[in-house]
Amino acid sequence: DAEAEVHQLDSIFYFAPQRMSKKLPLPETVFPQSLVGSIGLRTLEDRHFTDWFQPLPFDIWTGFISEHTCMRNGNEKDDAMRILVLVTLSKHFDSLESATAKRRFVELLPLTSPCLPFDITTSDVNLPASNTKTAVPNELYLPDTDLSAFSGLQTFSKASKRLKKEGVSDAFLLAMGVRKTIKIEFLFLHLDTLNWNENPKPLIKYLIDADLSQQDLLKLRSTRYLPAANDKTSVYAPSQLYFKDKDLNIFPFVKFLQWPSNESMSTAARSFLLKLGVRTEPPLSDIMGYLEKESAKSVDSRDDAALTAALHYLTQRLGPKGAYVNQFRHAKVDFLPCIRQNLETGEVVKEIKSPSTCYFNPTAMVMGFNVLDPTLSDTEQIGVRMNINRDPSCQVLIRRLLQLVDISTARLDQLERQGTGIEAKKKNNEKILTLFEGVFLYLSSRTSDFQKRQLSELAKKPFIPCKCRSGLQFYTADQVFFLKRQPEGAGGGGDSIAELLFQQVEYNAFLSFAGVKTEPSLEELFALMMEKPDEVLDSLGEPKYKMLLRRIAANPPFKRITADIRSSPFLLGYLIVDEDESEEGDETKARSKAQYLLAKADDIHIVDNAFLRRQFPMLISPMEQTLEEFYRRIGSKYVSEVVKKDFEVMGNTHRGTSLANSCADRIKERRPLLLSPSITSRPLVSNASS
């Protein structure tokens, strides 16, 4: 044919695959379909022509067709061809397996051109920018998208239903940019028109089914468009609203999401709203702000019931798996209802304190510490979950104990200076004794927490109040001993030496740990005798004082005898006074009377010669071997050592008379009896015969 078009083989590289429709436009580098019919597709596919011709790659054809007038200009005459092209592109898109391949393929498409046809309806008044039946993909919605909720606005266009009928998939249209839902900006712009500020359920239902991008979700989270219950004045962002929960009614700052009261919220709706940011629990900072603000109010204006309920709510969510577990960082915020005992008046004072300045063991109140109000439901749980100390530390307890001692001492001095009456003083003394009884009882429960070094401040500090002759006085631990209880049925053996000489208190574990003993040691008794012998004798009386001397003599509480011991007037000395009592005939009966007093060892003598003792007035030691030896050791002397004897013989002397010999024999006979060590404290001379 002379008029047939001539094609240069060197400009043809491809031939159209059999699966490609013969009606589709092809590039110039592809065999025309008329030639393919003449040559035969089998011939072109022969391996001998592989180096000459290749099947047309679909990506090359896609790039070509994307620039074709049917996909660029949106002319009405190209509608049929446009539908055929879109069907071909959709089938290829659906055949791709990887997301990467699909993304690269979509990048070749004319996404910014009016390449998609849409159906014009009587309600579609506001058409896309082009004056054709085609539009840019992102200006259209899927054919089956339900836009009935927005039909009154008359602003939407859907991709032609013919596309779906011919086989174009929704996945391909969505990849091109066709929308499944309306634009977020449009939603926010027409919230009032659609009355979603009263019932957001239709909006939420539509958004759940919509394919929202991450940008859309961010916009939904940050924009105010949701209504709050009982608030028609404004709308709120999702993060400002809460799901309805009766437990949250106690917080005035909580605003609940408006939802039809006669309809329950579906699981899908709740999950979506959670995704948008609607809250189930208030932030911990908001709760703490409310607690702090409410606690700062005066007692009359404060809502204690609401404060307690909010505190209980917070405590529950600070526990295991709670919303605020391991988040509490408000140890210095005053919001906890506490009580404190006024140590002067005994009244219980209510105060608001922070977790760092209170404790949850109610017995700590006896020392004036702030403790959680016991009227709260579970103070121990509150204390543990808010990191409140159960009890004050040992150092704090010692400081407070010393403060109480100083305050009480100052009070005693003040009453003394003011010349207060006896009754007022007694009342004050009883108050101090009652206070410290409770304090020591509490400290006794904490004894295992203390270490010896922590009690060093109490070693020389009088901190134990006891009654005395002057009224009330504080004593150190080594000046007080525990009261020894007699077993039931035991006969009263009189007061013990400890009771008569020292202050005694009921047994207490803390006082025992601080140094108070059950009974004084012999060393302590001896030291007291050395320091205040007159007071000891006055307290004990002569019989018990002598008994104490016997104990000391039997087991001396010293290693060596010092000058202080020798010079101290702590020994009992007796002055024997002989008195005539009556006369009977020529005989006179005499009675000896002993007067005792305290003296040092050098002033007391040990009787080894009764005749000499009767001749001179002198202080003598008790006539007991143990005491005589003790007195002798300290420095007392025998009577015979201090009495000097001088003999003068009157008249003639005779030796060896029968009377003298008889007396000598009698002395020799009796000498074992007279010189036995068991009847005298004086030792025998070194050359004494046995």
C-alpha positions as CSV (number, residue, x, y, z in Angstrom):
1,D,0.0,0.0,0.0
2,A,1.6,3.2,-1.2
3,E,-0.1,5.2,1.5
4,A,0.9,2.9,4.4
5,E,3.1,4.3,7.1
6,V,6.7,3.2,7.0
7,H,8.4,2.2,10.3
8,Q,12.1,2.0,10.8
9,L,13.0,-1.2,12.6
10,D,16.0,0.5,14.4
11,S,13.4,2.8,16.2
12,I,11.3,-0.1,17.5
13,F,12.4,-1.9,20.6
14,Y,9.3,-3.5,22.1
15,F,6.2,-5.3,21.2
16,A,2.9,-5.3,23.3
17,P,2.3,-8.4,25.4
18,Q,-0.7,-10.5,24.5
19,R,-2.4,-9.6,27.8
20,M,-2.4,-5.9,26.9
21,S,-5.6,-4.7,25.2
22,K,-5.1,-3.8,21.6
23,K,-7.2,-0.7,22.1
24,L,-4.6,0.9,24.5
25,P,-2.3,3.7,23.2
26,L,1.3,2.6,22.8
27,P,4.6,4.5,22.5
28,E,6.4,4.9,19.2
29,T,9.1,2.4,20.2
30,V,6.5,-0.4,20.2
31,F,5.3,-2.4,17.2
32,P,2.0,-1.1,16.1
33,Q,-0.8,-3.5,16.7
34,S,-1.5,-3.7,13.0
35,L,2.1,-4.9,12.3
36,V,1.9,-7.4,15.1
37,G,-1.1,-8.9,13.5
38,S,0.7,-9.3,10.2
39,I,4.0,-10.5,11.6
40,G,2.6,-12.6,14.3
41,L,3.2,-12.4,18.0
42,R,4.8,-15.8,18.1
43,T,7.4,-14.6,15.6
44,L,8.3,-11.6,17.7
45,E,8.6,-13.8,20.8
46,D,11.1,-16.2,19.0
47,R,14.4,-16.4,20.7
48,H,16.2,-15.5,17.5
49,F,14.8,-11.9,17.8
50,T,15.4,-11.6,21.6
51,D,18.3,-9.1,21.0
52,W,16.1,-7.1,18.6
53,F,12.8,-6.9,20.4
54,Q,11.5,-7.3,24.1
55,P,8.0,-7.4,25.6
56,L,7.0,-3.9,26.6
57,P,7.8,-3.3,30.3
58,F,4.7,-2.2,32.1
59,D,6.5,0.6,33.9
60,I,7.6,2.1,30.6
61,W,4.0,2.0,29.3
62,T,2.8,3.5,32.6
63,G,5.1,6.4,32.2
64,F,3.9,6.9,28.7
65,I,0.2,6.6,29.5
66,S,0.5,9.0,32.4
67,E,1.4,11.7,30.0
68,H,-1.3,10.8,27.5
69,T,-4.1,13.3,26.8
70,C,-6.7,10.9,28.1
71,M,-5.1,11.0,31.6
72,R,-4.0,14.6,31.5
73,N,-6.7,16.8,30.0
74,G,-9.9,15.1,31.2
75,N,-11.7,15.5,27.9
76,E,-15.1,13.9,27.7
77,K,-14.3,12.2,24.4
78,D,-11.5,10.2,26.1
79,D,-13.9,8.7,28.8
80,A,-13.9,5.2,27.3
81,M,-10.1,5.2,26.8
82,R,-9.6,6.6,30.3
83,I,-11.7,3.8,31.9
84,L,-9.8,1.2,29.9
85,V,-6.4,2.7,31.1
86,L,-7.5,2.8,34.7
87,V,-8.7,-0.8,34.6
88,T,-5.3,-1.9,33.2
89,L,-3.4,0.1,35.8
90,S,-5.5,-1.3,38.6
91,K,-5.0,-4.9,37.6
92,H,-1.3,-4.4,37.4
93,F,-1.3,-2.7,40.8
94,D,-3.2,-5.5,42.4
95,S,-0.8,-8.1,40.9
96,L,2.2,-6.5,42.7
97,E,3.0,-8.2,46.0
98,S,5.4,-6.0,47.9
99,A,4.5,-2.6,49.3
100,T,7.7,-1.1,47.9
101,A,6.8,-2.2,44.3
102,K,3.3,-0.7,44.7
103,R,4.7,2.5,46.1
104,R,7.1,2.9,43.1
105,F,4.4,2.1,40.7
106,V,2.0,4.7,42.1
107,E,4.8,7.3,41.8
108,L,4.5,6.9,38.0
109,L,0.8,7.8,37.9
110,P,-0.6,11.2,37.1
111,L,-1.8,11.9,40.6
112,T,-2.1,15.6,40.2
113,S,-4.1,15.5,36.9
114,P,-7.9,15.2,36.5
115,C,-7.7,11.6,35.5
116,L,-10.5,10.0,37.5
117,P,-14.1,10.3,36.4
118,F,-16.9,11.0,38.9
119,D,-20.6,10.8,38.9
120,I,-22.6,14.1,38.9
121,T,-25.7,14.1,41.0
122,T,-28.3,16.7,41.7
123,S,-26.8,17.2,45.2
124,D,-23.2,17.8,43.9
125,V,-23.4,21.5,43.4
126,N,-19.8,22.4,44.4
127,L,-17.8,20.5,41.8
128,P,-14.0,20.2,41.6
129,A,-11.9,23.0,40.1
130,S,-12.0,21.4,36.5
131,N,-15.0,21.9,34.3
132,T,-15.1,18.3,33.3
133,K,-16.4,15.0,34.6
134,T,-12.9,14.1,35.9
135,A,-11.1,15.3,38.9
136,V,-7.8,15.0,40.7
137,P,-7.8,11.8,42.8
138,N,-7.5,13.5,46.2
139,E,-10.7,15.6,45.4
140,L,-12.8,12.5,45.2
141,Y,-14.2,9.8,47.6
142,L,-14.6,6.1,47.1
143,P,-17.8,5.2,45.2
144,D,-19.2,3.3,48.2
145,T,-18.3,5.8,50.9
146,D,-21.3,6.6,53.1
147,L,-21.5,10.4,53.2
148,S,-25.1,10.6,54.1
149,A,-24.3,12.3,57.4
150,F,-22.9,15.2,55.3
151,S,-25.4,15.3,52.5
152,G,-26.9,18.5,53.6
153,L,-23.7,20.3,53.0
154,Q,-23.6,19.4,49.2
155,T,-19.9,19.5,48.9
156,F,-18.7,16.0,48.0
157,S,-17.9,14.1,44.8
158,K,-17.4,10.3,44.5
159,A,-15.4,8.4,42.0
160,S,-17.6,7.0,39.3
161,K,-19.3,3.7,40.1
162,R,-18.4,2.7,36.6
163,L,-14.8,2.3,37.7
164,K,-15.7,-0.3,40.3
165,K,-18.1,-2.0,37.8
166,E,-15.3,-2.2,35.2
167,G,-12.9,-3.7,37.8
168,V,-10.9,-0.8,39.3
169,S,-10.2,-1.8,42.9
170,D,-10.7,0.5,45.9
171,A,-7.1,-0.3,47.0
172,F,-5.8,1.2,43.7
173,L,-8.0,4.3,44.1
174,L,-6.9,4.8,47.7
175,A,-3.3,4.5,46.5
176,M,-3.9,7.2,44.0
177,G,-5.2,9.5,46.8
178,V,-8.9,9.0,46.6
179,R,-10.3,9.6,50.1
180,K,-12.3,7.1,52.1
181,T,-13.4,9.9,54.5
182,I,-14.0,13.6,54.4
183,K,-11.1,15.9,55.2
184,I,-10.4,16.6,58.8
185,E,-10.4,20.4,58.1
186,F,-13.9,20.1,56.8
187,L,-15.1,18.2,59.8
188,F,-13.8,20.8,62.2
189,L,-15.2,23.6,60.0
190,H,-18.7,22.3,60.1
191,L,-19.0,20.9,63.6
192,D,-21.7,23.3,64.6
193,T,-23.7,22.8,61.4
194,L,-23.8,19.1,62.0
195,N,-24.7,19.4,65.7
196,W,-21.8,17.1,66.8
197,N,-21.3,19.4,69.8
198,E,-24.3,17.8,71.4
199,N,-24.0,14.2,70.3
200,P,-20.6,13.1,68.9
201,K,-21.6,9.5,68.4
202,P,-22.2,9.9,64.5
203,L,-18.9,11.6,64.2
204,I,-17.0,8.9,66.1
205,K,-18.8,6.1,64.2
206,Y,-17.8,7.7,60.9
207,L,-14.2,8.3,62.0
208,I,-13.8,4.6,63.1
209,D,-14.6,3.4,59.6
210,A,-12.5,6.1,58.0
211,D,-8.9,5.5,56.8
212,L,-7.2,8.3,58.8
213,S,-3.6,9.2,58.2
214,Q,-1.2,10.0,61.0
215,Q,-1.5,13.7,60.3
216,D,-5.3,13.3,60.6
217,L,-4.9,11.6,64.0
218,L,-2.6,14.3,65.2
219,K,-5.1,16.9,64.2
220,L,-7.9,15.0,65.9
221,R,-6.0,14.7,69.1
222,S,-5.1,18.4,69.3
223,T,-8.3,20.2,68.1
224,R,-11.2,21.1,70.3
225,Y,-14.3,19.5,68.8
226,L,-15.8,17.2,71.4
227,P,-18.6,18.2,73.8
228,A,-18.5,17.8,77.6
229,A,-21.4,16.6,79.7
230,N,-23.5,19.5,81.2
231,D,-21.4,22.1,79.3
232,K,-23.0,23.6,76.2
233,T,-20.7,26.7,76.2
234,S,-17.6,25.2,74.5
235,V,-16.0,22.1,73.0
236,Y,-12.8,20.4,74.1
237,A,-9.9,18.4,72.8
238,P,-10.0,14.7,73.5
239,S,-7.2,14.9,76.1
240,Q,-9.3,17.4,78.1
241,L,-12.2,14.9,78.5
242,Y,-12.8,11.7,80.5
243,F,-15.0,8.7,80.1
244,K,-17.9,8.7,82.5
245,D,-16.8,7.1,85.8
246,K,-18.5,7.6,89.1
247,D,-15.2,7.4,90.9
248,L,-14.2,10.6,89.2
249,N,-17.2,12.6,90.3
250,I,-15.2,13.7,93.4
251,F,-12.9,15.9,91.2
252,P,-14.5,19.2,90.1
253,F,-11.8,19.7,87.4
254,V,-12.9,16.5,85.5
255,K,-15.1,17.0,82.5
256,F,-16.8,14.0,81.1
257,L,-17.3,13.3,77.4
258,Q,-20.9,13.9,76.3
259,W,-22.5,10.7,75.2
260,P,-26.2,9.6,74.9
261,S,-27.2,8.5,78.3
262,N,-29.6,5.8,76.9
263,E,-26.9,4.2,74.8
264,S,-23.8,2.3,75.9
265,M,-20.5,3.0,74.2
266,S,-19.2,0.2,72.0
267,T,-15.8,-1.3,72.5
268,A,-14.7,0.0,69.1
269,A,-15.8,3.6,70.0
270,R,-14.1,3.4,73.3
271,S,-10.9,2.1,71.8
272,F,-10.9,4.8,69.2
273,L,-11.5,7.6,71.7
274,L,-8.7,6.2,73.8
275,K,-6.5,6.4,70.7
276,L,-7.5,10.0,70.3
277,G,-6.6,10.8,73.9
278,V,-9.8,10.7,75.9
279,R,-8.7,9.9,79.5
280,T,-9.7,7.3,82.0
281,E,-7.6,8.6,84.8
282,P,-6.6,12.2,85.6
283,P,-2.9,13.0,85.5
284,L,-1.2,12.7,88.9
285,S,-0.2,16.4,88.7
286,D,-3.9,17.4,88.4
287,I,-4.9,15.3,91.4
288,M,-2.1,16.7,93.5
289,G,-3.0,20.2,92.5
290,Y,-6.6,19.6,93.6
291,L,-5.5,18.1,96.9
292,E,-3.0,20.9,97.6
293,K,-5.6,23.6,96.8
294,E,-8.4,21.9,98.8
295,S,-6.1,21.3,101.8
296,A,-5.0,24.9,101.9
297,K,-8.5,26.1,102.6
298,S,-9.6,27.0,106.0
299,V,-11.3,24.4,108.2
300,D,-14.7,25.9,107.7
301,S,-14.5,26.1,103.9
302,R,-12.7,22.8,103.4
303,D,-14.6,19.8,102.1
304,D,-13.1,17.0,104.3
305,A,-15.3,14.3,102.8
306,A,-14.2,15.2,99.2
307,L,-10.6,15.5,100.4
308,T,-10.7,12.0,102.0
309,A,-12.3,10.5,98.9
310,A,-9.7,12.0,96.6
311,L,-6.9,10.7,98.9
312,H,-8.5,7.2,98.9
313,Y,-8.7,7.4,95.0
314,L,-5.0,8.4,94.8
315,T,-3.9,5.7,97.2
316,Q,-5.6,2.9,95.3
317,R,-3.9,3.9,92.1
318,L,-0.5,4.2,93.7
319,G,-0.6,0.5,94.4
320,P,0.6,-2.5,92.2
321,K,-0.6,-2.1,88.6
322,G,-2.1,1.2,89.5
323,A,-2.2,4.2,87.1
324,Y,0.3,6.1,89.2
325,V,2.6,3.4,90.5
326,N,6.2,4.6,90.9
327,Q,5.2,8.1,89.8
328,F,4.7,9.8,93.2
329,R,7.2,12.6,93.7
330,H,5.3,15.0,96.0
331,A,6.9,14.3,99.4
332,K,7.0,18.0,100.4
333,V,3.4,18.9,99.4
334,D,1.0,19.6,102.3
335,F,-2.2,17.6,101.6
336,L,-2.4,14.9,104.2
337,P,-4.9,15.1,107.1
338,C,-2.9,14.6,110.3
339,I,-3.3,14.9,114.0
340,R,-0.8,15.9,116.7
341,Q,-1.0,15.9,120.5
342,N,-0.3,19.2,122.2
343,L,2.2,18.0,124.9
344,E,1.4,20.8,127.2
345,T,-2.4,20.6,127.2
346,G,-2.9,17.1,126.0
347,E,-5.3,18.2,123.3
348,V,-5.4,16.6,119.8
349,V,-4.8,19.1,117.1
350,K,-5.7,18.5,113.4
351,E,-3.3,19.7,110.8
352,I,-2.4,19.3,107.1
353,K,1.1,18.0,106.6
354,S,3.3,16.6,103.8
355,P,4.4,13.0,103.5
356,S,8.0,14.0,104.6
357,T,6.8,15.6,107.9
358,C,4.4,13.0,109.2
359,Y,4.3,9.3,110.1
360,F,1.6,6.6,109.9
361,N,2.2,4.8,113.2
362,P,-0.4,6.5,115.5
363,T,1.6,5.7,118.7
364,A,4.3,8.2,117.6
365,M,1.8,10.9,118.5
366,V,2.7,10.5,122.2
367,M,5.9,12.4,121.5
368,G,4.2,15.2,119.7
369,F,4.8,14.0,116.1
370,N,2.3,14.5,113.4
371,V,0.6,11.2,112.4
372,L,-2.0,10.4,109.7
373,D,-5.5,10.9,111.0
374,P,-6.7,7.5,112.1
375,T,-10.2,8.3,110.7
376,L,-8.7,7.7,107.2
377,S,-9.7,4.3,105.9
378,D,-6.3,2.6,105.8
379,T,-3.4,4.8,107.1
380,E,-0.8,2.0,106.7
381,Q,-1.6,1.6,103.0
382,I,-1.5,5.4,102.5
383,G,1.8,5.5,104.3
384,V,3.4,2.7,102.3
385,R,2.3,3.9,98.9
386,M,3.2,7.5,99.5
387,N,6.6,6.7,101.0
388,I,5.7,8.0,104.4
389,N,7.9,6.8,107.3
390,R,6.2,4.5,109.7
391,D,8.0,6.0,112.7
392,P,10.6,8.8,113.3
393,S,14.2,7.8,112.9
394,C,16.2,6.9,116.1
395,Q,18.1,10.2,115.8
396,V,14.9,12.2,115.7
397,L,13.5,10.3,118.6
398,I,16.5,11.1,120.8
399,R,16.4,14.8,119.9
400,R,12.7,14.9,120.7
401,L,13.2,13.2,124.0
402,L,15.9,15.7,125.0
403,Q,13.6,18.5,123.9
404,L,10.8,17.2,126.1
405,V,13.2,17.0,129.0
406,D,14.3,20.6,128.5
407,I,10.7,21.8,128.2
408,S,9.7,19.9,131.3
409,T,12.6,21.2,133.3
410,A,12.0,24.7,132.3
411,R,8.4,24.3,133.3
412,L,9.4,23.0,136.8
413,D,11.8,26.0,137.2
414,Q,9.1,28.4,136.1
415,L,6.6,27.1,138.7
416,E,9.3,27.3,141.3
417,R,10.2,30.9,140.5
418,Q,6.5,31.9,140.5
419,G,5.9,30.4,143.9
420,T,3.1,28.3,142.6
421,G,1.0,26.4,145.1
422,I,1.6,22.8,146.1
423,E,-1.5,21.5,144.3
424,A,-0.5,23.2,141.0
425,K,2.9,21.7,141.3
426,K,1.6,18.2,142.0
427,K,-0.7,18.5,139.0
428,N,2.2,19.6,136.8
429,N,4.3,16.7,138.1
430,E,1.6,14.2,137.4
431,K,1.3,15.5,133.9
432,I,5.0,15.2,133.3
433,L,5.1,11.7,134.7
434,T,2.1,10.6,132.6
435,L,3.8,12.1,129.5
436,F,7.1,10.4,130.0
437,E,5.4,7.1,130.8
438,G,3.8,7.2,127.4
439,V,7.0,8.3,125.7
440,F,9.1,5.5,127.3
441,L,6.4,3.0,126.4
442,Y,6.6,4.0,122.7
443,L,10.4,4.1,122.8
444,S,10.2,0.5,124.2
445,S,8.5,-0.6,121.1
446,R,11.4,0.8,119.1
447,T,14.2,-0.6,121.2
448,S,15.4,-3.0,118.5
449,D,15.9,-0.1,116.1
450,F,18.4,1.7,118.3
451,Q,22.2,1.2,118.5
452,K,24.3,1.9,121.5
453,R,26.2,4.7,119.9
454,Q,22.9,6.5,119.3
455,L,22.2,6.7,123.0
456,S,25.6,8.4,123.8
457,E,23.7,11.7,124.3
458,L,21.7,10.2,127.1
459,A,24.7,8.9,129.1
460,K,25.2,12.0,131.2
461,K,21.9,13.7,130.6
462,P,19.2,13.4,133.3
463,F,16.1,12.3,131.3
464,I,14.1,10.0,133.6
465,P,11.6,11.9,135.8
466,C,11.0,10.5,139.3
467,K,9.3,11.8,142.4
468,C,11.6,12.9,145.2
469,R,11.4,14.8,148.4
470,S,11.5,18.1,146.6
471,G,8.7,17.1,144.2
472,L,10.0,16.0,140.8
473,Q,13.5,15.6,139.5
474,F,15.2,14.1,136.4
475,Y,17.9,11.5,136.8
476,T,20.5,9.8,134.6
477,A,20.2,6.1,133.7
478,D,22.8,5.1,136.3
479,Q,20.9,6.8,139.1
480,V,17.7,4.8,138.5
481,F,16.9,1.1,138.9
482,F,14.0,-1.1,138.0
483,L,11.4,-1.8,140.6
484,K,11.7,-5.4,141.7
485,R,8.4,-7.1,142.0
486,Q,7.8,-9.6,144.8
487,P,6.2,-12.9,143.6
488,E,2.6,-13.4,144.7
489,G,2.3,-15.0,148.1
490,A,5.8,-14.0,149.1
491,G,6.1,-12.5,152.5
492,G,7.1,-8.9,152.7
493,G,10.7,-8.8,153.7
494,G,10.9,-5.0,154.0
495,D,12.3,-2.6,151.5
496,S,15.4,-3.5,149.6
497,I,18.6,-1.4,149.7
498,A,18.0,-0.3,146.1
499,E,14.5,1.0,147.0
500,L,15.8,3.0,149.9
501,L,18.8,4.5,148.2
502,F,17.9,4.9,144.5
503,Q,14.9,6.0,142.4
504,Q,13.0,3.1,140.9
505,V,10.8,2.8,137.9
506,E,8.8,0.1,136.2
507,Y,10.7,-2.2,133.8
508,N,11.0,-0.7,130.3
509,A,13.0,-2.2,127.4
510,F,14.2,1.1,126.2
511,L,15.4,2.3,129.6
512,S,17.1,-1.1,130.1
513,F,18.9,-0.5,126.7
514,A,19.8,3.0,127.8
515,G,21.6,1.8,131.0
516,V,19.0,1.4,133.7
517,K,19.7,-1.8,135.7
518,T,17.6,-4.2,137.7
519,E,19.6,-3.5,140.9
520,P,22.7,-1.5,141.8
521,S,26.1,-3.2,141.8
522,L,28.2,-3.4,144.9
523,E,30.6,-0.8,143.2
524,E,27.7,1.6,142.8
525,L,26.5,1.1,146.4
526,F,30.1,1.6,147.7
527,A,30.5,4.8,145.6
528,L,27.3,6.2,147.0
529,M,28.4,5.4,150.5
530,M,31.7,7.2,149.9
531,E,30.0,10.2,148.3
532,K,27.0,10.6,150.7
533,P,27.5,8.4,153.7
534,D,25.1,10.4,156.0
535,E,22.3,10.2,153.4
536,V,22.8,6.5,152.9
537,L,22.7,5.8,156.7
538,D,19.7,8.0,157.1
539,S,17.9,6.2,154.3
540,L,18.8,2.6,155.3
541,G,19.1,2.8,159.1
542,E,21.8,1.2,161.2
543,P,20.9,-2.5,160.7
544,K,20.8,-2.4,156.9
545,Y,23.8,-0.1,156.7
546,K,25.8,-2.6,158.7
547,M,24.4,-5.4,156.4
548,L,25.7,-3.4,153.5
549,L,29.1,-3.1,155.2
550,R,29.2,-6.8,155.6
551,R,28.6,-7.3,151.8
552,I,31.4,-4.9,151.1
553,A,33.7,-6.5,153.6
554,A,33.1,-10.0,152.2
555,N,33.7,-8.9,148.6
556,P,35.5,-5.5,148.5
557,P,34.5,-3.6,145.3
558,F,38.0,-2.1,144.9
559,K,41.4,-3.3,143.8
560,R,43.4,-1.2,146.2
561,I,42.8,1.0,149.2
562,T,43.1,4.6,148.2
563,A,43.6,7.7,150.3
564,D,40.0,8.6,149.6
565,I,38.8,5.3,151.1
566,R,40.9,5.8,154.2
567,S,39.7,9.4,154.7
568,S,36.0,8.9,153.9
569,P,33.8,8.7,157.0
570,F,31.6,5.8,155.8
571,L,32.4,3.3,158.6
572,L,30.1,2.6,161.5
573,G,31.6,3.3,164.8
574,Y,30.0,2.6,168.2
575,L,30.4,4.5,171.4
576,I,29.7,2.3,174.4
577,V,28.0,4.1,177.3
578,D,27.6,2.1,180.6
579,E,24.6,3.2,182.7
580,D,23.6,2.1,186.3
581,E,20.1,0.9,186.2
582,S,19.2,-0.4,189.7
583,E,20.6,-1.5,193.0
584,E,19.7,-4.7,194.9
585,G,21.4,-5.0,198.2
586,D,25.2,-4.7,197.8
587,E,25.1,-5.5,194.0
588,T,24.6,-3.0,191.2
589,K,23.3,-4.1,187.8
590,A,24.7,-2.2,184.9
591,R,23.4,-2.0,181.3
592,S,25.6,-1.0,178.3
593,K,24.2,1.3,175.6
594,A,25.9,1.8,172.2
595,Q,25.6,5.0,170.2
596,Y,26.5,4.7,166.5
597,L,27.9,7.3,164.2
598,L,30.0,7.5,161.0
599,A,33.7,8.0,161.1
600,K,36.8,7.3,159.0
601,A,38.8,4.2,159.7
602,D,41.6,6.0,161.7
603,D,39.0,7.2,164.2
604,I,37.6,3.7,164.9
605,H,39.3,1.1,167.0
606,I,39.1,-2.7,167.0
607,V,38.4,-4.2,170.4
608,D,41.1,-6.8,171.4
609,N,41.1,-5.9,175.1
610,A,37.7,-5.3,176.8
611,F,39.3,-4.0,180.0
612,L,41.1,-1.3,178.1
613,R,38.0,-0.4,176.1
614,R,36.1,0.2,179.3
615,Q,38.8,2.4,180.7
616,F,38.7,4.9,177.8
617,P,35.8,6.4,175.8
618,M,36.4,5.5,172.2
619,L,34.7,4.5,168.9
620,I,34.9,0.9,168.3
621,S,34.1,-1.3,165.3
622,P,31.3,-3.8,165.2
623,M,32.5,-6.9,167.0
624,E,32.3,-9.2,164.0
625,Q,35.4,-10.9,162.6
626,T,34.6,-10.0,159.0
627,L,34.1,-6.4,159.8
628,E,37.0,-6.2,162.1
629,E,39.3,-7.5,159.4
630,F,37.8,-5.0,156.9
631,Y,38.3,-2.1,159.3
632,R,41.8,-3.2,160.0
633,R,42.6,-3.4,156.3
634,I,41.3,0.2,155.8
635,G,43.3,1.6,158.7
636,S,41.6,1.0,162.0
637,K,43.9,0.0,164.9
638,Y,43.5,-2.4,167.8
639,V,42.8,-0.9,171.2
640,S,45.9,-2.5,172.6
641,E,47.9,-0.7,169.9
642,V,46.8,2.7,170.9
643,V,46.8,2.3,174.7
644,K,50.2,2.6,176.2
645,K,50.7,0.6,179.4
646,D,53.2,1.3,182.1
647,F,53.7,-1.1,185.1
648,E,55.2,-0.3,188.4
649,V,55.9,-3.1,191.0
650,M,55.1,-2.2,194.5
651,G,56.8,-4.0,197.4
652,N,59.0,-7.2,197.3
653,T,58.9,-9.6,194.4
654,H,59.0,-13.4,194.8
655,R,59.6,-15.9,192.0
656,G,58.7,-19.6,191.8
657,T,56.0,-19.6,194.5
658,S,53.5,-22.3,194.5
659,L,50.7,-19.9,193.6
660,A,52.6,-18.5,190.7
661,N,53.4,-22.0,189.4
662,S,49.8,-23.0,189.7
663,C,48.6,-20.0,187.7
664,A,51.2,-20.6,185.0
665,D,50.1,-24.2,184.7
666,R,46.5,-23.1,184.3
667,I,47.4,-20.5,181.6
668,K,49.3,-23.2,179.6
669,E,46.3,-25.5,179.9
670,R,44.0,-22.8,178.6
671,R,46.2,-21.1,176.0
672,P,44.7,-23.0,172.9
673,L,41.4,-21.6,173.9
674,L,42.6,-18.1,174.6
675,L,44.7,-17.7,171.4
676,S,42.6,-19.6,168.9
677,P,42.4,-17.7,165.5
678,S,38.6,-18.4,165.5
679,I,37.9,-16.1,168.3
680,T,40.1,-13.1,167.4
681,S,41.0,-11.2,164.4
682,R,44.5,-10.7,165.6
683,P,47.0,-13.0,163.9
684,L,49.4,-15.1,166.1
685,V,53.0,-13.9,166.2
686,S,55.4,-15.7,163.9
687,N,57.1,-17.8,166.7
688,A,53.9,-18.7,168.6
689,S,53.9,-22.3,169.8
690,S,51.2,-24.6,168.6
